[in-house]
């Protein structure tokens, strides 16, 4: 297996392995998350999450600060304008679109290929992973189970302002409490977000036509909980190289989300 400095630094960041400390316990296994349904009561505005949604990933490692981006959004948000705490929904991002920009040159292509292989969403350079494995791991999914700490719960009480185009917007901040599914393992995760609802000029507060949801604090993912480990060019676990990882390394990735959605036709 080819072992360049670049490959090993990314391996350190993704694997978070150190023979001197015990492995992190795996999060519970899951093939999917249970549906996220709105609490009873209140009119619902259905918003469709679109492919313009992105996640940016920051992974500080000892020698390099790895940067990556994921896009290809999907899912839906069931917004309850009269009581935002009843809002539910689930969003997903396509890990097959993951691309690194650590170097901003040709080395990113190799780094990207290795990252996708270790997440088991793409074939290794010299081997093919089973199609069902790749499809099972393809999406990172977040399902909202509850909402707390909303700056306002009724959009009718949020004053409208104007965006650069002259359209009306209303802003709220809140914390979603939910479940995150990555690589076949689910964990409970909170996300602190700002929600910007968009309307035509003079639009009613309970009839937004679009929304942008942006994290105000990074969502931290512990790679070890999701069993993300280094793999060789054939897509097989590279256990024989774990002995090279003798220093303490970060085993987390900080994720920032910018989700875009539009009202269901």
N, C-alpha and C positions, 0 to 999 in steps of 0.2 A: 504493500500500500504506500502511495506517495505521501510523505510527511513533510510538508513545507511548514515554515513558521506560521503562515497565515492559517493553515488548517488546524494546527494545534492550539492556537490562541482561540479560535472560534470553538473548538472542541472543549476547551476549558470553560468558556463562558456558557455554552449550552449544557454541558454535562454536569458542571458543578461538582466534580468528583475529587475526592481526596482520600487516599488510603488511610490517613491518620485519623479520620473522623467517621463515625458510623453513617451509613446511607440514610437519607431522608425517607421517612415512611411514605408509601404511595397513598395517594388519595383514592377514595372508592372508585371502582371501575363502573363505567356506564357506556352504553352504546348510543344513548340519546337522553335528553332532559325531558321531564314531564312538561306538558303544556302550561303556559303562563296565562291564566284567565283573569279577567277583570272581576273585582269585587262587585257584589250586587248593588244596583242603584246608580242612577245617573246616565245621561246620554253619552254615547261613546263616539269618538271620532277615530276612524281607522286610518293609520298612517303606514305607508309601505316604505321600508328601508331600501335605498337604491345603491347601485354599484359605485356611486361617487363617494361612498363612505370609506374611511381609511383608518388604519391604526399605525402609529409610529412606535418603534421599539428601540429602547436604549439599554445596552448591555455593557456596562463598564467591566473590562477585564484587566488583568495586571499589565499587559503590554499594549493593548489596543482598546479603544472604545467602539464597540460594534454598534452600528446603526442599521436599522432595517425598516421596511414598510410593507404593510399588507393592505390589500384593497378587495374589491369584489363583494360589497356588502349585500345582505339580504335579510329577510324577516319582516316583522311588523310590530307596531306599537299601537295599543288600544288606549287612546288618551281619553280621560274623563275630565272635560274642562271645568265642570262645577266642583269637582273634588279630585285634585291631582293625585292624592294618596291612593286612589282606587285604580290608577293607571297600571297597566301590565303590558307584557309583550316579550318578545325574544328577538335577538339580532345575531347574525352570524357573519364571519369574515372568512374568505377563502385563503387558506394557508398555502395553496398551490401558487398564489400570486406573490408570496413572500420574496422580497428582493433586498439585498444588502447594499448599503452605500458607504461602507466603512472607509474605503480608499478613494472612491470616485474615479476609478480607472479600471482596467481590464481584470484586475484581481477580484473584483466583486462578483464576477460571473462564477468563478470557482467556489467562492465562499457561499454564494446563494445556492449552488447545486448541493453542497454538503449540508447546509442547513435544512433544505427540503428533504434530503435523504434521511437525516436523523429524526425528523418529524414524521417520517414514513408517509409522505404525501407524494413522493416522486421516486423514480428508479435511481439506483446508484449508477455511477459512470460505467461499471462493468457488470452490472447484474440487474435483474428485473424483480421488483416487488409484486406480490399478488395484487391484482386489481381491487379485490374486495378490501384489502388492508389499506390501500391508498385512499379509496373512497370513504372508508370508515373514519380515517383521520383527517380528511380534507378540510373540515370546517372547525373553527373555534366558535363556540356558541355561548351566549350569555342570556339567561332567562331571569326576568325581574319577578321577585316573589313579594316584595313590599317596598314602600317608599316612606322615608322619614325626613324630617328637617326641612320641609319645603318652605321657601321664603314666602310663598303664598299658595293657598290651596284652591282658590276660586279665580279663574282667569278673568272673570268679569270685574274683579277688584284690582287688577294689574293695569296701570295706565299704559296706553299705547304710545310708542314713540315711532320715529321714522328711520328707515334705513337709507342707504345712499341712493337708492332708486326712487325713494318717496313712498314706498309701501309701508304699511303698519307692521310693527313687531311688538311682542310682549316677551319679557325675560323673566325667568324664574330659576332659582337654584334649589337643588334637592339632592338627597342621597338615595340611590337605589340599592336595595339589598337583594342579592340573587345568587344564582349558581353559574359557575363557569365550567364548561366542558372543553378540554383540550387533550388530544392524544388518548382518548378513551378513559380519562379520569376526570371526575368532577369535584369542585371545591366550592365552598361558600365564599363569595367576594362582595364587598361593598364598592360602589362607584360614586364619587362625588362629581356632580355634573351641573353644567349650566344648559338650560333649554331655552332656545329662542324660537318662538312661534311666529310664523309669518302670515300676513293677511293682505288682501287687496286694500287699497286706501279706504278707510271707513268701514272695514269688515267687522262683523260681529265677533265678540271675544270667544264665543263657543264654536266658531267655525274656522279654525286655522286651515290653511291650504298647504302649509309646509312646515318643517321643523328641522332645526340643527341641534344636535346633542353633543356637547363637548365636555370631556373630563376636565375638571379643575385641579385634580391631583392625580398623579400616575396610578394606574391600577397595577399592583405588583403581582407578578406570577412567579411562583417557585418552581423551577424546571424539574427538580427532583420529584415533586409531588405528582407530576404528570408523566414520569418515566421516560423523559427525553434524554437519550444517551447517545454517545458517539457511535457512528456506524462507518464501516469501511466502504470501498467503492462498489461492493456487491450488495450493499444494504444490510449487511449482517453486523451484529454487535461486535465492536472492536475491543473486547475485554483484554486482549493481549497487550494493549497499549495503555491501560489504566495506570500501570506502574510509573509512567512518565509524568503523571499529574501529582507531584509530590508537594505542591504548595497550596495554601488556602486560597480558594478562588470564589468569586461571586457565583451564586446559584440562582439568581433572580433576574427577571427582565421587567423593566418598567414600561408600561404600555399607556399611550395617550390615544384616545379615541376622538374622532370627529365623524359622527353619524349624520347622514342627511336622509330626510324622509319627505314624502309628499302624500297628500290626501288620496285615499283610494277612490278611483273614478266611480 
